[in-house]
Amino acid sequence: MNDMRIRSVSERLTLSIVLLLYGDQLAAGNEGVCKTKLSHDVYVPSNNLSCQEDASDNKSFVIERYRPAKKSCASDFDTTERRSEMFGGKGTTIGCWLVWCCIFLTYHVVSEAPAAGVNDVLVFTVASNETDGFRRYLRSAEVYGFSDKLNILGLGETWKGGNVVKYSGGGYKINLFKKALKDYQNDEKKIVLFTDSYDVIFLGGLPAIVERFLDTGARVLFSAEGYCWPDKSLAADYPPVSRGKRYLNSGGFIGYASDLYKILDTAPIKDEDDDQLFYTTVYLQDELRLRHKIKLDHKSEIFQNLHGAVADVELRFKGEEAYLQNIVYNTVPLVLHGNGFSKLVLNSLGNYLAHAWTANEGCLECWNRTIELDKTKPATHPVILIAVFIERPTPFLEEFFRAIYRQSYPKSRLHLFVYNNVPYHEDVVDDFFEKIGQEYLSAKRILPSDGVSEVDARKLAMDHCLLKECSGYMSVDAVAHLDNEHTLKLLVEQQRGIIAPLLIRPYKAWSNFWGAITDDGFYARSFDYMEIIKNERSMFNGQSRLPLPSPYKTLKRRPPENKATAVHPVMGQNKGSPVSADGRARCNAFSDALLRRAIRRITLMSGFRGLWNVPFVSNCYLINATIIANKATRPSYEDGDLDTEMAFAQGNRQRGLFMYVSNRLEFGHLVDPDTYDIRLTYPDMYQIMDNKLDWEKRYIHPNYSENFNPDNKPIQPCPDVYWFPIVNVRFTKELVGIVETFGQWSDGTNQDPRLSGGYENVPTRDIHMNQVQYEEQWLYFLKEYVRPLQELVFTGYYHDDPRLDSGYEAVPTRDIHMTQVGLQDAWLKFLKDYVSPLQQHVFTGYDDYPPRSLMNFVVRYRPDEQPSLRPHHDSSTYTINIALNQAGVDYEGGGCRFIRYNCSVTDTKPGWMLLHPGRLTHYHEGLRVIAGTRYIMISFVDP
């Protein structure tokens, strides 16, 4: 998008050769070359975009204006003799060659010269502080090559223009601009571009901007919008417009210095008065409008104001580069202004525009302002305070603290602050502080008994950060598991004011950021939300247009080359660190080159990775301590009825603080605390469905995956009896703890009121899973972890049909179940009365009528209760038997004997599962326990 008239020698040379070789042919058919005045547009192939083209086309051209002076030539050239002797032709007149040489030389002279006024352009803006929006503005000017022409007015000075967020104001900008323009008040040739800064992004270079301005024929051109503001009563006074936006917006305008100064000098204005009203008053005066040839950019040829016009634009990609298309007027604007309530949309667009992100190279903005930390020099790392908040009962807290401890950031540069509002979790917090709390620079703790609210705790944590003179404040809620040990280090190196690592609930679309918000501040899905959380480039799969949902009511920078002098421009001065002349701490190069290269490779090669400016982050984020220290920008966690997360995000948006979320790498995940019930015994055991990933890490046997290794032969202690590692010892102990805490063991007789028929043919002393509220979880366990093993060894047995419990039918037929036609009970009676006697006659010992529901239970064997179990068939297609304690340690004797094969399994291991056919072939008995207590978990699958 670097729009120059003719930008390269190769382009000029190519066109020159074309003119020399074929120019006479181009002139053929004309009465004379002199009559073919070269005032036409020259179309030059380019990878760039222009508003004159339909950017949705697959081919890209830039219309380059070529206007040499219209000079007269001899009119009597003989165009019939076209070949030069130089090229083997005959009779070419010298006059014709003189014409084409004149064209050739004129083309080179004109093409070397820039567009009129390009080198004579000044760019002005007003900015009191170096905000995130201001840095974005500067970067876009740098991308398009004119940062050296910027004139920043009022930087570092007190803003005197009133609260323009809530009220009209901004006259201060006019007074600053007028003072700066005074030296050019009589310059009728110098072109001046003025824009706002905090909410503006340049989308093209000065040559293109100036050229489009010249095409309008105006002396002064203001941007236009669809609202008459701040005085709606003036709407009727505006000149009528046949097509386009009608009303003036002062966020961007361009004109000649002399005219602009005269406009500024028409009347005095107070600093608190409204700048847009001032310019509107001038524009509505016919005499001034005509004298200075003031026009509005009705169709967004140059300036695109987003307020009220979000639906007018689309984010598009041509090749690898993003651009903005106005689909109403078919223009490609060069200056984007997020005025009014459109600033969040501007932030979203800014994630892609101005070479911030490209389809081929990924996130280029990610490398901007980054630093590298040298792990061999921990003293150079900024001091960070990690603030942990446990405000509600949260599953898998042990793993959470383990992830905090494993962060690679040197603990000698970390302060720790832990707020716990849940008495249930005190044991885990105690254990953490007792074992490793002393390794940190300092550790402070707030107990549930202290009675401190969450809001006050978050305030205290920020105050504690300032007290410890930290450079950064890392807030981590207990639901945020930082599985990547480099998370904190990478966030510090990213050097943003507020930045969060992307964390999602595994297998779900819930994350710690929102891509957009509704008008009332609640969640809305942005156009790129799913691509970001899934790390997928689906938006590029044959689609180049990305319309923005209106209802949400380049400098290709590489990693720093001079790594030895990378500084901390954001984190501020570091206590005890070497300090540069500008007072900022310096760090040496990041020595872990492998990690650095991995980040680079992953960012460029995989999926949809980047650094995203979003309206809401939560659960885990790093804040620059200077933001906390500044009263005007200090985060707030209370705002009316809003919860702390929404209050935090809303306050940041109101203060103009950008919140970034990074998915450049996999950083970790969120746990879901919504169903966590601490009234249960071992409540984490019940999280198998809601927090499957963490449940697996805690309870599944470490060798479970080896069961599916093609080179691994399943253990078979008896024929068709398979033995698999499936859960670990912790699972077995906690399951025993659950049933023992419940304590209501059956009496071991045939009478069992828990069964639908009230009769147990082969009774045991047991507790069913539905008695301890674990039935649903156990069925899920069977489906996810047992069924794959069963399918591995019992080939061909599948089960999936929506009419069936497990939902899968491997060999489907066109059928109707008896339940569908009301014959189920009658058919079951038929089986019992007429089929079962035949079965018993040929399959001895199988005389148990199958129950109608699955049975899942823990069995307890004791010498003084029930020491053994008589021979029997299980009422199942197959049975699983998981040992819950250790033979020879917790009990003596015991085991399972398969009578038909005279084969016994006695040396069972906790967490290992026996899997065998239930009925017909594996008639078996429970061997006597002679000492201790034996626990086993039994399931009859597919009765």
Secondary structure, DSSP 8 states (H G I E B T S, - for coil): ----SS--HHHHHHHHHHHHHHHHHHHTTSS-GGGS-S-S-EEEE-SS--TTS-TTSSS-EEEE----------S---TT----GGGT-----HHHHHHHHHHHHHHHHHHHS-STTGGGEEEEEE-SS--HHHHHHHHHHHHTT-GGGEEEESTTS---S--TTTS--BHHHHHHHHHHHGGGTT-SS-EEEEE-STTEEE-S-HHHHHHHHHHHT-SEEEEEESS--S-GGGGGGS---SSS--EEEEEEEEEEHHHHHHHHTSS---TTSBHHHHHHHHHT-HHHHHHTTEEEETT-SSEEE-TTTGGGEEEEEETTEEEEEETTTTB--SEEE--GGGHHHHHHHHTTTTTTEETTTEESGGGTT-----TT-GGGS--EEEEEEE-S--S-HHHHHHHHHT--S-GGGEEEEEEE--GGGHHHHHHHHHHHGGGSSEEEEE-GGG---HHHHHHHHHHHHHHTT-SEEEEEETTEE--STTHHHHHHHH--SEEEE--B-TTSS-BSEESEE-TTS-EE--TTHHHHHHT--GGGSS--EEE--TT-------S-S-GGG-B-TTT---TTS-B-TTS-BB----S-HHHHHHHHHHHHHSTT--EEEESEE-SEEEEEHHHHHSTTT------TT--HHHHHHHHHHHTT--EEEE-SS---EE---TT--TTSSSGGGGGTTTTHHHHHHHHB-TTGGGGG-TT---EEEETTEEEEE-B-HHHHHHHHHHHHHH-----SSSB-TTSSSSB-SS--SEEEGGGGT-HHHHHHHIIIIIHHHHHHHSTT---B-TTSSS-B-SS--S---GGGGT-HHHHHHHIIIIIHHHHHHHSTT------SS-EEEEEEE-TTS---EEEE--SSSEEEEEE-S-BTTTEEE--EEEGGGTEEE----TTEEEEEE-SSS--EEE--EEEE-EEEEEEEE--
